[in-house]
Each structure stands twice: as structure tokens, then as C-alpha cells.
Amino acid sequence: MEPPFKIGVSMCLPAFNEEDNIKKAIDDLIPVLNAISDDWEIVVVDDGSEDGTNKITKEIIELNKRVRLVQHDKNRGYGQALITSFAASRKEWIWLSASDSQFDPNEIFKMIPFIKDYDAIVGCRYNRADPPYRRLYAKLYNGLIKVVLGLSIKDINCGFKLIKRGIFDKISLESAGALIDAEFFYKCKKNNISLKEVAIEHKPREFGSQTGGNFMVVIRMFMELLRLRMGNKA
């Protein structure tokens, strides 16, 4: 049976030290991609992993040529991993998710109905399955971004998005670190790019550790926020 949606999809998976998660993430995504499109690819961006992420992804590629790997020579940050994955994408729509399997791929079916009316459909996590300190950071961060950049997005850093690739003919992203999502929304707002927020499920991380709360990551984010606000670039 043919997929019900005639769209090309580039599935983007940024990964840093995800050897325990990357295979499951890809295995879970493939049947969903087959269900929504007959023209898809998976782009894994290995952001300088120091574990077996690279090796495992190459083994997957040997079995499935629709999976591609782009490697950073060193850890360049989440933002740069996204920029690299967007640039490497070849299809009409970019589906961004996380390689740690905290998002159920089937949540994409909540977003598909909006592709005719919006340029980007973005996730908003309900019952966020993170430790209390991360939920507090997120609440404070969303409040800061609202004040500084005038954004009213409910879940700025949700890593589950469906984005029309043509958006990046209008905007360019520069933030190498954690500010990348805020920069994306800020420049979408300035360029009248239509957005739709959709509530999605969020699951606990089973393996590995998160880096978003790292002190240096936070400091870098504040520096990038200052540059973005002062530079006011499109």
C-alpha cells in the first residue's frame, strides 16, 4: 500500500555519544517513515562522539543506504549539529528528532495534517519526562527568551519538529550551541514564517546522559543570546 502522504522527508538525527540509543532510534523511525512517505532519508550527524556512535551508524548504513552519516571532527555543539543536518538534507520536509528515543516517532502523525497550512510544525512536550531541575531550567529559559526576544513559543527547545526545507532560503542560523532553537523561532517571526505548535508525548531517557544543563553550555547560550539580540540579524 502506498503511503498516504506524498512528501519527501529528510529525517535529521543529531547525535553525541549515543551508542546505546542510536540503533533503536533508527529502527523505530524506519517503519514510521515508510508509513508517511515513499521518498525519505535519515541523516545522522555525529557531533564528535567519543564512543561507538559512529561505528554503529556505519554498520546500519551497510544494511540501509537510505541512512547517511555526516561527521564532525570534534564536538561542535547542538546548534552546529542542527545546522549541518539541515544543510545535508535533500528532501522537501525536514523532520527533526532526538537520537535518545525520548520522542515517540508516531507523534509525527499529529503534525502531518498541518503541512498544507504551515511552514513549520513544532512540538510542545506535555508531561515532560525530565528531572525536576531540567524542568525548572526550561521554565526559566522560556521566560528569559520571551522577555529578551519577544517570543511566545511554549516549548522553545523541543527537539521534535517538521520544517519545510525552503525556510532556509529565507533564514540562516548561526548559533552553535543551545540557543539554536530560539534563534530559529526569532528569525521565523521576523520573516513571517508560519508556525504551528502541537502537543506531543515525551519519554524518559533510558541510556546515556544529557548535556544541556552543563555550566559551559549555559554560559555559551547567554553569550549567543546577547549577540543575537544586539546583532538583530535575519
C-alpha positions as CSV (number, residue, x, y, z in Angstrom):
1,M,0.0,0.0,0.0
2,E,1.3,3.4,-0.9
3,P,1.9,5.9,1.9
4,P,-1.0,8.4,2.3
5,F,1.3,11.5,2.2
6,K,3.2,12.4,-1.0
7,I,6.1,14.3,0.6
8,G,9.8,13.9,0.7
9,V,11.2,13.7,4.2
10,S,14.8,14.1,5.5
11,M,14.9,12.6,9.0
12,C,17.6,14.5,10.9
13,L,19.2,12.9,14.0
14,P,21.9,14.9,15.8
15,A,24.0,12.5,17.9
16,F,26.7,12.9,20.6
17,N,27.8,9.8,22.5
18,E,24.6,7.9,21.8
19,E,26.0,4.4,21.2
20,D,23.3,2.9,23.4
21,N,20.5,4.7,21.7
22,I,21.2,5.3,18.0
23,K,20.3,1.9,16.6
24,K,17.0,1.8,18.5
25,A,16.2,5.3,17.4
26,I,16.7,4.4,13.7
27,D,14.9,1.1,14.0
28,D,11.9,2.8,15.5
29,L,11.9,5.6,12.9
30,I,12.0,3.4,9.7
31,P,8.5,1.9,9.8
32,V,7.0,5.3,10.6
33,L,8.9,6.9,7.7
34,N,7.7,4.1,5.4
35,A,4.1,4.9,6.6
36,I,4.3,8.6,5.8
37,S,6.4,8.8,2.7
38,D,7.9,6.7,-0.2
39,D,10.7,9.3,-0.5
40,W,12.8,9.6,2.7
41,E,16.3,9.5,4.1
42,I,17.8,9.5,7.5
43,V,20.7,11.9,8.2
44,V,22.7,11.2,11.3
45,V,25.1,14.0,12.3
46,D,27.8,12.6,14.7
47,D,28.9,15.6,16.6
48,G,32.4,14.4,17.5
49,S,31.2,11.4,19.6
50,E,33.9,9.6,21.6
51,D,32.0,6.3,21.9
52,G,30.7,3.8,19.3
53,T,28.0,6.0,17.8
54,N,30.0,6.4,14.6
55,K,30.8,2.7,14.2
56,I,27.2,1.6,14.9
57,T,25.8,4.1,12.4
58,K,28.2,2.9,9.7
59,E,27.0,-0.7,10.4
60,I,23.4,0.4,9.9
61,I,24.3,2.2,6.6
62,E,25.8,-1.1,5.3
63,L,22.2,-2.6,5.6
64,N,20.2,0.5,4.6
65,K,21.5,3.0,2.0
66,R,18.8,5.5,2.9
67,V,20.7,6.2,6.1
68,R,23.6,8.7,5.7
69,L,26.3,9.8,8.2
70,V,27.8,13.3,8.5
71,Q,30.7,13.5,10.9
72,H,32.2,16.5,12.9
73,D,35.9,16.2,13.6
74,K,35.2,17.3,17.1
75,N,32.2,18.2,19.3
76,R,30.9,21.5,17.9
77,G,27.7,21.8,19.9
78,Y,24.0,21.0,19.3
79,G,23.4,24.1,17.2
80,Q,26.1,23.3,14.8
81,A,24.9,19.7,14.6
82,L,21.5,21.0,13.5
83,I,22.9,23.5,11.0
84,T,25.0,20.6,9.5
85,S,22.0,18.3,9.3
86,F,19.7,20.9,7.7
87,A,22.4,21.7,5.1
88,A,22.8,18.0,4.3
89,S,19.1,17.3,3.9
90,R,17.8,16.7,0.4
91,K,14.1,16.4,0.7
92,E,11.2,18.8,0.8
93,W,10.5,18.5,4.5
94,I,13.0,18.1,7.4
95,W,11.8,16.0,10.3
96,L,14.0,16.7,13.4
97,S,14.0,14.3,16.3
98,A,16.4,13.2,19.0
99,S,18.7,10.2,18.9
100,D,18.0,9.3,22.5
101,S,14.5,7.9,21.8
102,Q,12.7,10.4,24.2
103,F,10.2,11.1,21.4
104,D,7.8,8.5,20.0
105,P,8.1,8.7,16.2
106,N,4.4,8.1,15.9
107,E,3.8,11.6,17.2
108,I,4.6,12.8,13.7
109,F,1.1,11.8,12.7
110,K,-0.2,14.7,14.8
111,M,1.8,17.1,12.7
112,I,1.2,15.8,9.2
113,P,-2.3,17.2,8.9
114,F,-0.9,20.8,9.2
115,I,1.7,20.6,6.4
116,K,-0.6,22.3,3.8
117,D,-1.1,25.4,6.0
118,Y,2.2,25.9,7.9
119,D,5.9,26.2,7.1
120,A,6.9,24.5,10.3
121,I,5.1,22.3,12.8
122,V,6.8,22.2,16.1
123,G,6.4,20.0,19.2
124,C,5.4,21.1,22.7
125,R,6.1,18.5,25.3
126,Y,3.4,17.7,27.8
127,N,4.2,15.8,31.0
128,R,7.9,16.5,30.2
129,A,9.8,13.4,31.4
130,D,13.0,15.1,32.7
131,P,14.3,15.6,36.2
132,P,12.8,18.4,38.2
133,Y,15.9,20.6,37.8
134,R,15.7,20.4,34.0
135,R,12.1,21.3,34.0
136,L,12.9,24.3,36.2
137,Y,15.7,25.4,33.8
138,A,13.3,25.1,30.9
139,K,10.7,27.2,32.6
140,L,13.3,29.9,33.4
141,Y,14.8,29.7,29.9
142,N,11.4,30.1,28.2
143,G,10.7,33.1,30.3
144,L,14.0,34.7,29.5
145,I,13.6,34.2,25.8
146,K,10.1,35.6,25.9
147,V,11.4,38.8,27.6
148,V,14.6,39.2,25.5
149,L,13.3,38.1,22.1
150,G,9.6,38.7,22.4
151,L,8.8,35.0,21.6
152,S,5.7,33.3,23.0
153,I,6.6,29.7,22.0
154,K,5.6,27.3,24.8
155,D,8.5,24.9,24.5
156,I,11.4,26.6,22.9
157,N,13.9,23.7,23.0
158,C,11.7,20.9,22.0
159,G,13.7,18.8,19.6
160,F,10.8,17.4,17.6
161,K,9.9,19.5,14.6
162,L,8.7,19.2,11.0
163,I,10.1,22.0,8.9
164,K,9.7,22.9,5.2
165,R,13.2,22.9,3.8
166,G,12.6,26.1,1.8
167,I,12.6,28.1,5.0
168,F,16.3,28.1,4.9
169,D,16.3,30.0,1.7
170,K,14.9,32.9,3.8
171,I,16.8,32.5,7.1
172,S,20.3,31.4,8.1
173,L,21.1,30.0,11.5
174,E,24.4,30.8,13.3
175,S,24.2,29.6,16.9
176,A,26.5,26.7,17.5
177,G,25.0,25.9,21.0
178,A,21.8,25.7,22.9
179,L,20.3,29.0,21.6
180,I,19.7,27.4,18.1
181,D,16.0,26.8,18.7
182,A,15.4,30.3,20.0
183,E,17.3,31.8,17.0
184,F,15.2,29.7,14.7
185,F,11.9,30.9,16.2
186,Y,13.1,34.5,16.3
187,K,14.1,34.6,12.7
188,C,10.9,32.8,11.6
189,K,8.9,35.5,13.4
190,K,10.9,38.3,11.7
191,N,10.4,36.7,8.3
192,N,6.7,35.9,8.7
193,I,7.2,32.2,8.5
194,S,4.1,30.4,9.7
195,L,4.4,28.1,12.7
196,K,2.0,25.6,14.4
197,E,2.7,24.2,17.9
198,V,1.4,20.6,18.6
199,A,1.4,18.9,21.9
200,I,3.5,15.7,21.9
201,E,4.4,12.9,24.3
202,H,7.8,12.9,26.0
203,K,9.5,9.8,27.4
204,P,12.3,9.4,29.9
205,R,15.8,8.8,28.6
206,E,16.8,5.2,29.1
207,F,20.5,5.3,28.3
208,G,23.3,7.9,28.3
209,S,23.3,11.4,29.8
210,Q,22.1,14.8,28.7
211,T,24.5,17.8,28.3
212,G,22.0,20.7,28.1
213,G,22.4,21.6,31.8
214,N,26.2,21.8,31.6
215,F,27.5,25.0,33.0
216,M,29.6,25.9,30.0
217,V,26.6,25.1,27.7
218,V,24.6,27.6,29.7
219,I,27.3,30.3,29.6
220,R,27.7,29.8,25.8
221,M,23.9,30.2,25.4
222,F,23.9,33.6,27.2
223,M,26.7,34.8,25.0
224,E,24.9,33.8,21.9
225,L,21.6,35.3,23.1
226,L,23.4,38.6,23.7
227,R,24.9,38.5,20.2
228,L,21.6,37.6,18.6
229,R,19.7,40.4,20.4
230,M,22.4,43.0,19.7
231,G,23.1,41.9,16.1
232,N,19.4,41.6,15.2
233,K,20.3,39.7,12.0
234,A,17.8,38.0,9.8
